[in-house]
Amino acid sequence: MIPLFTAQPSVKNMEDETSSNPQSLGFTDKLKSWLSWSWTYICAVWFAMVLTMIYVLRSPLKLQDTLTSASVFLNTLTPKFYVALTGTSSLISGLILIFEWWYFRKYGTSFIEQVSVSHLRPLLGGVESSSTTGLFSSVNGEAEPRPSVSECKVWRNPLNLFRGAEYSRYTWVTGKEPLTYYDMNLSAQDHQTFFTGDTQQIKAEDTVMQKAWRERNPQARIRAAYQAIEMNHECAAAYVLLAEEEATTITEAERLFKQALRSAGKDINLLVYIKRRLAMCARKLGRIKEAVKMMRDLMKEFPLLGMLNIHENLLEALLELQAYADVQAVLAKYDDISLPKSATICYTSALLKARAVSEKFSPEAASRRGLSTAEMNAVEAIHRAVEFNPHVPKYLLEMKSLILPPEHILKRGDSEAVAYAFFHLQHWKRAEGALNLLHCTWEGTFRIIPYPLEKGHLFYPYPGCTETADRELLPTFHEVSVYPKKELPFFILFTAGLCSFTAMLAMLTHQFPELMGVFVKAFFSTLFTPLGFFADKMESFMPSSFWHQLTRI
């Protein structure tokens, strides 16, 4: 069975040849650590020796005459020069500040810091810290490697919308594209892999459909689908493409999916995909009980396809029916410690427990009498859900505006939060008081999670790769939610301070040139006083004949 979702390649650590000899490897590591430890002190000694040699050779090098000439030159400069100098410095630092701020808002990091770490640090002998080598504690106390950026797997959104009937209508109304090219490219790879069938029996229409999934232009994909149908009227993949992209209503999409189902034959991949989409069509058209039956039959017919997350479609449909006992039964099967979690699993479990107590919940009464056992269970369930995905509450509480969900999501990321809240916000609103309980308790999660986030509480540590992947999956007009909230990089603060300081100096020099001249002279005289004191001590410590002999040498 070919999986429906496309897994991102993971980074595998290559074993070093010297690992076969642990004694020599330990000696090499000790030698490297000793060299890196001593390098700082060697640099300090070398710097002190250079300063000493410059002081000793000040007479042959005529440093005193040079400093005198420089001071005379600086004294001849007018205040306008200093105004121009500080103003130019302020302008340049301001431009750097604007660029740094734009780069941080777009990519979430400092450009100068990134260049320093990527290019300068290896030249200076630094060793980049790999996130895959550090070990962190997991829930059960065992050491687990922290996931790297490449190991953040992107999953197919189990409730993804129809392009022609839903995404395209949004584009017609707003003029904005709800899907990114990265997201659509992943979908093209999914479809091309999922609908290829047996590569040894590829027909002419299959070749056409392979090219159709790769087309970036929607009209070109639709034309290719019609071309495949002309070659073979029973080409099920072509009807699937037309149902997804050409159909402008859910009813029309359902008709095309039924045509595809009649032409699918015994192709398991096509059967699973088409039956699932037909169940979603029935759900969107209000035939919810029929949709639930189709999903249950599909899960019973193909029990090994748990990775397709059909149970998440079933949970949403059961919540719409308000069949909470059935929802609890599904959760009992899939909310298991050995199975991968999702925002749908965690937040649906929290919703059921919150629903049992939220109607009569009052923060004032709870603060007076304390939480009951049922209320404590509800609060713990909310804390568990928030730890798994901390982005969801802002969408459920309508503190952030919702957008159409992408076709792929990253678990524990903002893309998953958007997809969950888009379909489940109505279910939280239907449970009276549930959102109020969420509002009162969700921020308490962050007092439980250890900081820094190298250790999880109930789940593994929150991955640091979600922001990068979410920026690829979500459209540019959406402000990506970042957790934990990043502080401003040092270089942004530094350039902001430098810009403000030089601008203030330019203004003061322009307004009060004489007073600023006196201030600058006093500042530099105070700055060089320790150097003069050090030179006097050197003169008194070393006899003049010794310095004379050194200068002759």
C-alpha positions as CSV (number, residue, x, y, z in Angstrom):
1,M,0.0,0.0,0.0
2,I,1.4,3.4,-1.0
3,P,1.0,5.9,1.8
4,L,-1.2,8.9,1.1
5,F,1.0,11.5,2.8
6,T,4.4,12.5,1.7
7,A,7.0,12.1,4.4
8,Q,9.9,14.6,4.5
9,P,13.4,13.0,4.4
10,S,15.0,12.6,7.8
11,V,18.6,13.4,8.6
12,K,20.6,10.3,9.5
13,N,23.9,10.6,11.4
14,M,26.7,9.0,9.5
15,E,29.0,6.9,11.7
16,D,32.6,8.1,11.9
17,E,35.3,5.7,10.9
18,T,37.2,6.3,14.1
19,S,34.3,5.2,16.2
20,S,35.7,1.7,16.0
21,N,38.6,2.8,18.3
22,P,37.0,4.5,21.3
23,Q,40.4,5.1,23.0
24,S,41.9,7.1,20.1
25,L,38.5,9.0,19.7
26,G,38.6,9.9,23.4
27,F,42.2,11.2,23.1
28,T,41.3,13.3,20.0
29,D,38.3,14.8,21.8
30,K,40.3,15.6,24.8
31,L,43.0,17.2,22.6
32,K,40.4,19.3,20.8
33,S,38.7,20.4,24.0
34,W,42.1,21.4,25.5
35,L,43.0,23.4,22.4
36,S,39.7,25.2,22.4
37,W,40.0,25.9,26.1
38,S,43.6,27.3,25.8
39,W,42.9,29.3,22.7
40,T,41.2,32.1,24.6
41,Y,44.1,32.5,27.0
42,I,46.6,32.3,24.1
43,C,44.8,35.1,22.3
44,A,44.8,37.2,25.5
45,V,48.6,36.7,26.0
46,W,49.2,37.5,22.3
47,F,47.2,40.7,22.5
48,A,49.1,41.8,25.6
49,M,52.4,41.1,23.9
50,V,51.4,43.2,20.9
51,L,50.4,46.1,23.1
52,T,53.7,45.9,25.0
53,M,55.7,45.8,21.7
54,I,53.8,48.8,20.4
55,Y,54.6,50.7,23.6
56,V,58.3,49.7,23.5
57,L,58.7,50.7,19.9
58,R,56.8,53.9,20.1
59,S,59.9,56.0,19.5
60,P,61.2,54.2,16.4
61,L,57.7,54.1,15.0
62,K,57.2,57.8,15.8
63,L,53.9,57.1,17.4
64,Q,54.0,60.2,19.4
65,D,54.4,62.4,16.4
66,T,51.7,60.6,14.6
67,L,49.3,61.1,17.4
68,T,50.2,64.8,17.6
69,S,49.6,65.2,13.9
70,A,46.3,63.4,14.2
71,S,45.1,65.6,17.1
72,V,46.1,68.7,15.2
73,F,44.1,67.5,12.2
74,L,41.1,66.7,14.2
75,N,41.2,70.1,15.9
76,T,41.1,71.8,12.5
77,L,37.8,70.0,11.6
78,T,34.7,72.1,11.9
79,P,31.5,71.0,13.7
80,K,29.8,70.5,10.4
81,F,32.1,67.6,9.7
82,Y,31.0,65.9,13.0
83,V,27.4,66.6,12.2
84,A,27.8,64.9,8.8
85,L,29.7,62.0,10.3
86,T,27.2,61.2,13.0
87,G,24.3,61.8,10.7
88,T,25.7,59.4,8.1
89,S,26.3,56.8,10.8
90,S,22.7,57.2,12.0
91,L,21.4,56.8,8.5
92,I,23.4,53.7,7.8
93,S,22.5,52.1,11.1
94,G,18.8,53.0,10.5
95,L,18.9,51.2,7.2
96,I,20.5,48.2,8.8
97,L,17.8,48.3,11.5
98,I,15.0,48.4,8.9
99,F,16.4,45.4,7.0
100,E,17.1,43.4,10.2
101,W,13.5,44.0,11.4
102,W,12.0,43.0,8.0
103,Y,14.2,39.9,7.9
104,F,13.2,38.9,11.4
105,R,9.5,39.4,10.7
106,K,9.8,37.3,7.5
107,Y,12.1,34.5,8.6
108,G,12.1,34.7,12.4
109,T,15.9,35.2,12.8
110,S,18.5,37.9,12.5
111,F,20.3,38.1,9.2
112,I,23.6,39.2,10.8
113,E,23.4,36.4,13.3
114,Q,22.6,33.9,10.7
115,V,25.5,34.9,8.5
116,S,27.8,34.9,11.5
117,V,26.8,31.4,12.6
118,S,26.7,30.0,9.0
119,H,29.9,31.5,7.6
120,L,32.1,33.2,10.2
121,R,31.8,30.7,13.0
122,P,33.3,27.8,11.0
123,L,36.2,30.1,9.9
124,L,36.9,31.0,13.5
125,G,37.0,27.3,14.5
126,G,33.6,27.2,16.1
127,V,31.6,24.0,16.0
128,E,27.9,24.2,15.1
129,S,25.6,22.5,17.6
130,S,23.5,19.9,16.0
131,S,20.0,19.5,17.4
132,T,20.1,15.8,16.7
133,T,23.1,15.1,19.0
134,G,21.7,16.6,22.2
135,L,19.6,14.3,24.4
136,F,16.5,15.5,26.2
137,S,14.2,13.8,28.6
138,S,11.0,12.3,27.3
139,V,7.8,11.7,29.1
140,N,8.8,8.3,30.5
141,G,12.2,9.6,31.6
142,E,14.2,8.1,28.7
143,A,16.6,10.0,26.6
144,E,15.2,11.1,23.3
145,P,16.9,13.0,20.5
146,R,15.4,16.3,19.8
147,P,13.9,16.5,16.3
148,S,15.8,18.5,13.7
149,V,14.2,20.7,11.0
150,S,14.3,17.9,8.4
151,E,12.6,15.5,10.8
152,C,9.4,17.7,11.1
153,K,7.1,15.5,9.0
154,V,4.3,17.2,7.1
155,W,1.0,15.3,7.1
156,R,-2.0,15.4,4.7
157,N,-4.8,17.4,6.3
158,P,-7.6,14.7,6.8
159,L,-10.3,17.4,6.4
160,N,-8.8,19.3,3.5
161,L,-11.2,21.4,1.4
162,F,-12.1,21.0,-2.3
163,R,-10.1,23.3,-4.5
164,G,-12.8,24.0,-7.1
165,A,-15.8,24.2,-4.8
166,E,-14.1,26.0,-1.8
167,Y,-10.6,27.3,-2.2
168,S,-11.3,28.8,-5.7
169,R,-14.5,30.6,-4.4
170,Y,-12.4,32.2,-1.7
171,T,-10.0,33.4,-4.4
172,W,-12.8,34.8,-6.5
173,V,-14.2,36.8,-3.6
174,T,-11.0,38.1,-2.0
175,G,-8.4,37.9,-4.8
176,K,-6.0,36.1,-2.4
177,E,-4.5,32.7,-2.9
178,P,-5.3,30.5,0.1
179,L,-2.7,27.8,-0.8
180,T,1.0,28.1,-1.2
181,Y,3.0,26.6,-4.0
182,Y,4.8,24.4,-1.5
183,D,1.5,23.0,-0.2
184,M,0.2,22.4,-3.7
185,N,3.4,20.8,-4.7
186,L,3.1,18.3,-1.8
187,S,-0.4,17.5,-3.0
188,A,0.8,17.0,-6.5
189,Q,3.4,14.5,-5.2
190,D,0.7,12.8,-3.1
191,H,-1.7,12.4,-6.1
192,Q,1.0,11.4,-8.5
193,T,2.2,8.6,-6.1
194,F,-1.2,7.6,-4.9
195,F,-2.9,7.3,-8.3
196,T,0.0,5.8,-10.3
197,G,-1.1,2.3,-9.7
198,D,1.1,-0.6,-10.9
199,T,4.1,0.9,-12.7
200,Q,4.5,-2.2,-14.9
201,Q,1.0,-1.7,-16.4
202,I,1.0,2.1,-17.1
203,K,-1.4,3.0,-19.8
204,A,-1.4,6.0,-22.1
205,E,-4.0,7.8,-19.9
206,D,-2.0,7.1,-16.8
207,T,1.0,8.9,-18.4
208,V,-1.2,11.9,-19.2
209,M,-2.5,12.0,-15.6
210,Q,1.0,11.8,-14.2
211,K,1.8,15.0,-16.2
212,A,-1.5,16.5,-15.2
213,W,-0.7,16.3,-11.4
214,R,2.6,18.1,-12.0
215,E,1.0,21.1,-13.9
216,R,1.1,24.3,-11.9
217,N,-1.7,25.9,-14.0
218,P,-5.2,24.6,-12.9
219,Q,-6.6,24.9,-16.4
220,A,-3.8,22.8,-17.8
221,R,-4.6,20.1,-15.3
222,I,-8.3,20.1,-16.2
223,R,-7.5,19.9,-19.9
224,A,-5.1,17.0,-19.3
225,A,-7.9,15.2,-17.3
226,Y,-10.3,15.6,-20.3
227,Q,-7.6,14.3,-22.6
228,A,-7.2,11.2,-20.4
229,I,-11.0,10.7,-20.4
230,E,-11.0,10.8,-24.2
231,M,-8.4,8.1,-24.2
232,N,-10.3,6.0,-21.7
233,H,-13.8,6.8,-20.5
234,E,-13.1,4.7,-17.4
235,C,-10.1,6.7,-16.2
236,A,-11.0,7.1,-12.5
237,A,-8.0,9.4,-11.7
238,A,-9.2,11.9,-14.3
239,Y,-12.7,12.1,-12.7
240,V,-11.0,12.6,-9.3
241,L,-9.1,15.6,-10.6
242,L,-12.2,17.1,-12.2
243,A,-14.1,16.6,-8.9
244,E,-11.3,18.3,-6.9
245,E,-10.6,21.2,-9.2
246,E,-13.3,21.8,-11.8
247,A,-16.4,21.2,-9.8
248,T,-17.6,24.6,-8.4
249,T,-20.2,23.0,-6.0
250,I,-20.1,20.1,-3.6
251,T,-23.0,18.5,-5.4
252,E,-21.1,18.5,-8.7
253,A,-18.0,17.2,-6.9
254,E,-20.0,14.3,-5.4
255,R,-21.4,13.4,-8.9
256,L,-17.9,13.2,-10.3
257,F,-16.6,11.2,-7.4
258,K,-19.4,8.7,-7.9
259,Q,-18.5,8.4,-11.5
260,A,-14.8,7.8,-10.4
261,L,-16.0,5.1,-7.9
262,R,-17.7,3.2,-10.7
263,S,-14.5,3.3,-12.8
264,A,-12.1,2.6,-9.9
265,G,-12.3,-1.2,-10.2
266,K,-10.1,-3.0,-7.6
267,D,-7.5,-0.2,-7.2
268,I,-7.4,0.0,-3.4
269,N,-5.8,3.4,-3.3
270,L,-8.4,4.9,-5.5
271,L,-11.2,3.2,-3.6
272,V,-10.1,4.5,-0.2
273,Y,-9.5,8.1,-1.5
274,I,-12.9,8.3,-3.4
275,K,-15.0,6.8,-0.6
276,R,-13.4,9.1,1.9
277,R,-14.1,12.2,-0.3
278,L,-17.7,10.9,-0.9
279,A,-18.2,10.7,2.9
280,M,-16.9,14.3,3.2
281,C,-19.3,15.4,0.5
282,A,-22.2,13.9,2.4
283,R,-21.0,15.7,5.6
284,K,-20.8,19.0,3.8
285,L,-24.3,18.5,2.2
286,G,-25.9,17.9,5.6
287,R,-26.3,14.1,5.3
288,I,-24.3,13.6,8.5
289,K,-25.6,10.1,9.5
290,E,-24.9,8.8,6.0
291,A,-21.3,10.3,6.2
292,V,-20.8,8.6,9.6
293,K,-21.9,5.3,8.2
294,M,-19.6,5.6,5.2
295,M,-16.6,6.5,7.4
296,R,-17.3,3.6,9.8
297,D,-17.6,1.2,6.8
298,L,-14.3,2.5,5.4
299,M,-12.5,2.1,8.7
300,K,-13.9,-1.5,9.0
301,E,-13.1,-2.4,5.4
302,F,-9.5,-1.1,5.6
303,P,-8.5,-1.4,9.3
304,L,-4.8,-1.0,8.6
305,L,-5.1,2.5,7.2
306,G,-4.9,4.3,10.6
307,M,-2.2,6.5,9.2
308,L,-4.8,8.2,6.9
309,N,-6.5,9.5,10.1
310,I,-10.0,8.8,8.9
311,H,-11.0,8.7,12.6
312,E,-10.5,12.5,12.7
313,N,-13.2,12.9,10.0
314,L,-15.4,10.6,12.0
315,L,-14.9,12.6,15.2
316,E,-15.9,15.8,13.6
317,A,-19.0,14.3,12.1
318,L,-20.0,12.7,15.4
319,L,-19.5,16.1,17.2
320,E,-21.9,17.6,14.7
321,L,-24.5,15.0,15.6
322,Q,-23.7,15.7,19.3
323,A,-23.2,11.9,19.7
324,Y,-20.8,12.5,22.6
325,A,-20.9,8.8,23.8
326,D,-19.8,7.7,20.3
327,V,-17.1,10.4,20.3
328,Q,-15.8,9.0,23.7
329,A,-15.8,5.5,22.2
330,V,-13.6,6.6,19.3
331,L,-11.3,8.5,21.6
332,A,-10.9,5.4,23.9
333,K,-9.5,3.6,20.8
334,Y,-7.3,6.3,19.4
335,D,-6.2,8.4,22.4
336,D,-3.7,5.7,23.4
337,I,-0.2,6.4,24.7
338,S,1.3,4.2,22.0
339,L,-0.4,6.0,19.1
340,P,0.6,9.4,17.7
341,K,-1.4,12.3,18.9
342,S,-3.0,15.2,17.1
343,A,-4.8,18.4,18.0
344,T,-8.1,16.8,17.1
345,I,-7.5,14.0,19.6
346,C,-6.2,16.2,22.5
347,Y,-8.7,19.0,22.1
348,T,-11.7,16.8,21.6
349,S,-10.9,14.9,24.8
350,A,-10.6,18.3,26.5
351,L,-13.9,19.4,25.1
352,L,-15.8,16.4,26.4
353,K,-14.4,16.8,29.9
354,A,-15.0,20.6,29.8
355,R,-18.5,20.1,28.6
356,A,-19.4,18.0,31.7
357,V,-18.5,20.9,34.1
358,S,-18.5,24.1,32.0
359,E,-22.2,24.9,32.2
360,K,-22.0,25.6,36.0
361,F,-18.3,26.7,36.2
362,S,-17.5,30.0,37.8
363,P,-14.0,31.3,38.3
364,E,-15.0,33.2,41.5
365,A,-16.8,30.1,43.0
366,A,-13.8,27.9,42.1
367,S,-11.4,30.2,43.7
368,R,-13.4,30.2,47.0
369,R,-14.2,26.5,47.3
370,G,-11.5,25.0,45.1
371,L,-11.8,22.8,42.0
372,S,-13.9,19.6,42.2
373,T,-12.6,16.3,40.8
374,A,-14.5,16.7,37.5
375,E,-13.3,20.3,37.1
376,M,-9.7,19.3,37.9
377,N,-9.9,16.6,35.2
378,A,-11.2,19.1,32.7
379,V,-8.5,21.6,33.5
380,E,-5.8,18.9,33.2
381,A,-7.2,17.9,29.9
382,I,-7.0,21.5,28.7
383,H,-3.5,21.8,29.9
384,R,-2.6,18.6,28.1
385,A,-4.1,19.8,24.8
386,V,-2.4,23.2,25.1
387,E,1.0,21.6,25.7
388,F,0.5,19.5,22.6
389,N,-0.4,22.5,20.4
390,P,-0.3,25.9,22.1
391,H,-1.5,27.8,19.0
392,V,-5.1,26.5,19.1
393,P,-6.6,28.5,22.0
394,K,-6.1,31.9,20.3
395,Y,-8.2,30.7,17.4
396,L,-10.9,29.1,19.5
397,L,-11.1,32.2,21.6
398,E,-11.1,34.3,18.4
399,M,-8.0,36.2,19.5
400,K,-6.6,35.6,16.0
401,S,-8.5,35.6,12.8
402,L,-9.0,32.2,11.0
403,I,-8.1,31.5,7.4
404,L,-8.9,28.5,5.2
405,P,-6.8,25.5,6.3
406,P,-4.0,24.3,4.1
407,E,-4.0,20.9,2.4
408,H,-1.0,19.8,4.6
409,I,-0.4,20.4,8.2
410,L,2.5,20.1,10.7
411,K,1.5,18.5,13.9
412,R,1.9,20.8,16.9
413,G,2.3,23.7,14.5
414,D,0.2,26.8,13.6
415,S,-1.0,25.0,10.4
416,E,-2.6,22.2,12.5
417,A,-4.1,24.8,14.8
418,V,-5.8,26.6,11.9
419,A,-7.1,23.3,10.5
420,Y,-8.5,22.2,13.8
421,A,-10.1,25.5,14.8
422,F,-11.6,26.0,11.3
423,F,-13.7,22.8,11.7
424,H,-14.2,22.5,15.5
425,L,-14.8,26.1,16.7
426,Q,-18.6,25.6,16.2
427,H,-18.5,22.5,18.4
428,W,-16.8,24.4,21.3
429,K,-19.4,27.2,20.9
430,R,-22.2,24.7,21.1
431,A,-21.0,23.4,24.5
432,E,-22.1,26.1,26.9
433,G,-19.4,27.5,29.0
434,A,-16.6,25.4,27.4
435,L,-14.9,28.4,25.8
436,N,-15.1,30.3,29.1
437,L,-13.4,27.5,30.9
438,L,-10.7,27.4,28.2
439,H,-10.3,31.2,28.5
440,C,-9.8,30.9,32.3
441,T,-7.3,28.0,32.3
442,W,-5.3,27.7,29.1
443,E,-2.5,30.1,30.0
444,G,-1.8,28.1,33.2
445,T,-0.2,25.4,31.0
446,F,2.9,27.5,30.5
447,R,3.5,27.6,34.3
448,I,3.7,23.8,34.2
449,I,6.0,23.3,31.2
450,P,9.7,23.5,32.1
451,Y,11.6,26.4,30.8
452,P,13.8,26.3,28.7
453,L,11.6,23.9,26.7
454,E,14.3,21.2,26.5
455,K,12.1,19.0,28.7
456,G,8.4,18.2,28.0
457,H,5.8,17.7,30.7
458,L,3.3,15.3,29.2
459,F,4.8,15.2,25.6
460,Y,8.2,15.4,24.1
461,P,9.8,18.8,24.0
462,Y,8.2,21.2,21.6
463,P,10.0,21.0,18.3
464,G,11.9,24.1,17.1
465,C,11.2,23.5,13.4
466,T,7.5,24.3,13.3
467,E,7.9,28.0,12.5
468,T,9.9,27.3,9.3
469,A,7.5,24.7,8.0
470,D,4.4,26.7,8.9
471,R,5.7,29.7,6.9
472,E,6.0,27.4,3.9
473,L,2.5,25.9,4.4
474,L,0.5,29.0,5.3
475,P,-0.1,32.0,2.9
476,T,1.9,35.2,3.3
477,F,-1.1,37.3,4.4
478,H,-1.5,35.2,7.5
479,E,0.6,36.1,10.5
480,V,2.2,32.8,11.6
481,S,1.9,32.0,15.3
482,V,5.3,31.3,16.9
483,Y,5.9,29.4,20.1
484,P,7.8,30.1,22.3
485,K,7.5,33.8,21.6
486,K,10.9,34.9,20.3
487,E,12.7,37.8,21.8
488,L,14.2,40.4,19.5
489,P,17.7,39.4,18.4
490,F,20.7,41.2,19.8
491,F,21.6,42.9,16.5
492,I,18.2,44.5,16.2
493,L,18.5,46.0,19.7
494,F,22.1,47.0,19.0
495,T,21.4,48.7,15.7
496,A,18.4,50.5,17.2
497,G,20.5,51.8,20.0
498,L,23.3,52.8,17.6
499,C,20.9,54.6,15.3
500,S,19.3,56.5,18.2
501,F,22.6,57.4,19.8
502,T,24.3,58.7,16.6
503,A,21.1,60.6,15.7
504,M,21.2,62.3,19.1
505,L,24.9,63.1,18.8
506,A,24.2,64.7,15.3
507,M,21.4,66.8,16.7
508,L,23.4,68.0,19.8
509,T,26.5,68.7,17.7
510,H,24.4,70.8,15.3
511,Q,22.7,72.7,18.1
512,F,25.6,73.1,20.6
513,P,28.9,72.8,18.7
514,E,31.2,74.4,21.3
515,L,29.6,72.6,24.2
516,M,29.9,69.2,22.4
517,G,33.6,70.0,21.6
518,V,34.3,70.5,25.3
519,F,32.4,67.3,26.2
520,V,34.3,65.2,23.6
521,K,37.7,66.4,24.8
522,A,36.8,65.7,28.4
523,F,35.5,62.3,27.4
524,F,38.6,61.2,25.5
525,S,40.9,62.6,28.2
526,T,39.1,60.5,30.8
527,L,39.2,57.5,28.5
528,F,42.9,57.7,28.0
529,T,43.8,58.4,31.6
530,P,44.2,54.7,32.5
531,L,46.5,54.3,29.6
532,G,48.6,57.2,30.8
533,F,48.7,55.7,34.3
534,F,49.8,52.4,32.9
535,A,52.6,54.0,30.8
536,D,53.9,55.9,33.9
537,K,54.0,52.7,35.9
538,M,55.9,51.0,33.1
539,E,58.4,53.8,33.0
540,S,58.9,53.6,36.8
541,F,59.1,49.8,36.8
542,M,61.6,49.4,33.9
543,P,64.8,51.5,33.9
544,S,65.2,53.9,31.1
545,S,68.5,52.2,29.9
546,F,66.6,49.0,29.4
547,W,64.0,50.8,27.1
548,H,66.9,52.5,25.3
549,Q,68.7,49.2,24.6
550,L,65.4,47.7,23.3
551,T,64.7,50.6,21.0
552,R,68.3,50.4,19.6
553,I,67.7,46.7,18.9
